[in-house]
Amino acid sequence: KNIHNYTEMNISQFGKDEKKTRLGYKDRQKKEAFVQMTHIADALSLHQAVLQRAKELFAGFRDDRELVQQFKGVLAACLCEAFDQLSKEGQQILKVKAGEEKNCCCR
């Protein structure tokens, strides 16, 4: 099992001289982040859409960076940003619906 894991982790570096973070390591860190985010979202009763958006934000951030410092802080920032984005979208939807209801009731 250890040989398999080592091979999986290092296959992305095969034939390359660059010193970049292995894709396997990034993927493993994303999986760990998603597990932690799920626990946090459950504890805070966050909507699944917020959790999904936070995972998307973290995945994009992790793919872009060679090193993630302040791992827990980044998780918190992704959850906060996802909540903020979806709250604003929700407010816009409610405003549109309220405008439609006004127009319907005034006829």
N, C-alpha and C positions, 0 to 999 in steps of 0.2 A: 504494500500500500504506500509506503514512504517513497519508494522508487517511482511509482506512478505519479504521486503528488509532485515530486521534484521535477519529473519530466514535463508535466502539465504546466508548472510554474515557469519553466525555462524555455519552453518551445518557441515562445515569441521572440527570444533573443538569439535563436540559432542563426549563425552566420553573420551576425552584426557585431561591429566593434563599438557601437555607441553605448554609453552608460546611461540608459534610460530605465525607468521603473518598468518591471515586467508586467505584461498585461494580466497574467494570472494573479499577481499580487493586487493589482488594482481591482480586478473582479472580486477577489476574496474580501477586500476592504469594502467594496460596495455591498456585498451580501451582508457583512457584519453591520454596516450602517443601516441597511433596510430592516434588519431584525431589531436593532435598537430604536429606530424610528417607529416601528410598529408598536413596540412596547410603550413608547412615549405617547403616541397618538391614542392608544387604548386608555392609558392612565388619564389623559386630558379630555377624553371623549371627543376627539377631533373627527370630522367627517372623512370618509374614505377618499374623497376627491382631494382633500388637503394632503393626506398622506401620499397619494399617488403623485401629486405635483411636487411635493418635497423630495420624493425619490428621484424624480426626473431632474430636478435642480441639482441634487447631490451627484447623480451620475454624470451630468454634463460637467460639473465642477471637477470631479475626480478625473475624468478623461482628459481634462485640460491641464491638470497640474501633475508635476513629477512628485511632489511631496505635499501632503496635507498636514499642516500644523494645526494644533488646537482642534482635533477631531470632533470632540463633543460640542465645541463652539460652532463648528461648521454645521453639524447636525441641527443644532438649535436655530441657527440662522436660516437654514433651508426650510425648516418647519414654519418659522415666523414669516418668511417671505412668501411661502405657499399660502399661508392663511391670509396674509395681506392681499395678495393677488386675487384670490378667490372671493374674499370679502368685497373687494371693489367691484368685481364682476357681478356678484350677487346684488349689490346695491344698484348697479346699472339696470339689471333685469327687473328689480322691484320698481324702479322709477319708470321704466317703460310700461310695465304692467299697470302701475298706478295711473299713468297717462291714458292708457287704453280704457281703463275703468271709468275715468272722468268723461272721456268722449262717449262711452256707451251710456252712461247715466244721464247725460245732458240732452239726449235726443228726445 
